[in-house]
């Protein structure tokens, strides 16, 4: 009993420290571009306007630290609606940009804490040693990359993967209604979890009947439509800007992919017109992955985790543009898979590599825009002299990421064969 109390007290102290650390960073830091968009979208939605447009950010907040103009949000409506709510309740009341910044990030920070608890619990249910489960808990509680992407940058990928894990849990617990709801919710926050739908259908097909599958699909698309499409109808937002720019995510080239060689060789971040088909490479790659995984077992919870991590990995290895923030979706999944095989090196690789890439990509220097312009000015001056070596290093890091990533994926094809 005394040992249990010591562990609980230590855990309480560390959780409190993690929250204090994240709150402190969250209030003062944020990505110059992304948080600028979140701030202005909150203003737009609060004033009854569509979050999908062009906004005079520096004029709205009367702050030269902002870009003069910023585009609208690049995600489905739920996050934009949340930003509008925060603007109305917090910024309109306080008129304090730092409080507004922190308030936007509150659900993200809570998601970070929630991930530590739920992944540790999942590890324990999979008969992983208590000592290792504790390491998993602290790994997620203080993971530098997760804190950097969420509390500092302001991206909400930890919320997306948390709701995705909820969907997996409910699926394995045979609660199809809740599973469909959470998968629909995660896909309406960022569309990436939609690629997991075939896996859910296959699992239900192997363990239930056709009626259950139809029920799951109906609930999933109902939730997705309610959250991702109905706001356009309810608030009379123009959908044309979405459809007119639908190809944007298929023609960009760069980020944490081999396609960043376009920036190195041609000083551009878009695919050439005759190479635009490469922007759709992830579709046949995912179909092939599903075909190969279909030959493996999908019976227990770790099978679900293995499939999910593999599908996300293939998506990110074959898209023509991947932002480092999206790697957060992989971290808890790869962590569970790797640690169950006593492979902590892979668990560390999956966060260290994108963090290194982010520094080479100069992203951390954009996080200080609310308090100082000097870091961003410094890196712009630095880039004038060292741009080519920096872009070469980005490409080299992407090569290493591809090699280790594909090794991980291939191993999921050969484990637990029927």
Phi, psi and omega in degrees: 000317180298319178297318180297318179296321178297316180297316180296317179296318178297318180296317179300317181295316182290322176297317178299316178297319179297317179296315179299315179301311183292321177297319181296313179293321186294326184290325189254341185245160178176152180292129186306315184278306186293313180291329174301317177296315181299318179300312185287327177295322175301316177299313183298310182295320179298330180263015174082016180257162177289143177282358183251089181193201176241133187232139176280082190302311184296329179286320181300316184258004179048050186219114181294349179291338180278156170296150180299316178228144177222145177285170177286183184289148182257022183233167175300169190297329188307316181292325178295321178295321177297318179298321177296320178296316180296319179299316183294316185277323188258302186291321179297332181275315187264331187056029182244116185293331180287321176293319177300316179301313180294318183297322178300323186272356183305308180295335179289315179296318178297326177295321177301314179295317180298322179299318180300316182290313187287322180290322176298317180296319178297318179299319181294322179290342178266018176064028172280141185305145181303319179300319179290322177300319177297320178297320177299317180300310182288328176303313181281328182294326183236023182296120184302319183290317179297316179296320179298313183290324187265291185294325181270300183295311181106008179275150190251031180296331177294327175292322179295313182288330177297313179292329176294317178295323174303317180297318178296317180299313182293326177297313181291331178277005178068024175258083188292326180298309180294323179298314179297321179298311183291325176293321176296321178295313181296322180288337178275345174279307170222139191288347186305318180297348178301333181293347180275348184307315179302323179296317178299318181295318180295317180298316180294321179299322182283338187241350182226200179248178182299322181300320179295322179294316179296322177297315180298312182298319180297314180295316181302308183290332176295315178295317180298317178295317182299317185271326187260338183243318184302325177304328177297323180284316184296317184260005178057044177278142180286123180271352186297325181295331178290311183288327180291337180245022184297331183278356185302318183285353181256348184247352176288149181223122178144214185066210183274058180218168176295341181288354176290356174294338176297323178291323180291314187272326189237002179055045177212157183240032176226148178291146172296153184302322181281357178244010185296340177298334179295337178292346179253009183301329184295337182290304176296330179296319178290322178297318177295320179298316179297320178298315181290319178293331180299338179276355180255169181291147174219065187249312185255180186293322180293333173296318177298316179296317181297314178299313183299313180296323181292317180295317177297319181297313180299319177303314184282339178276344185242350175289154180278347176216128175224122174279144184299336180299329183293341181294341177303329179299332183275329194304306182293331180288311179294325178302311180297315181294314184292315184292327177297338176255015179058042183241073181292336181298320178291323179298324179280323180304320189290345175248331181292317183299310179294332177292316175299316180300319182299321177294317178294331179280359178068010183300316182302332182285349178268359187276353188256012192298334180284338184244337180195141177267354187297316179301320180290322178294322179298313185290330176293319176294318179299320184293334179298321183270330190236025184298313183297311176301323180296316180292326176296318179294323175302316181292320179297316178298322178295325178296311178301318179299317180296314183299307182292323179299315180290327175299316178300313182297314182299324178295330178289338178285334188255003181262142177057043177295147178293000000 
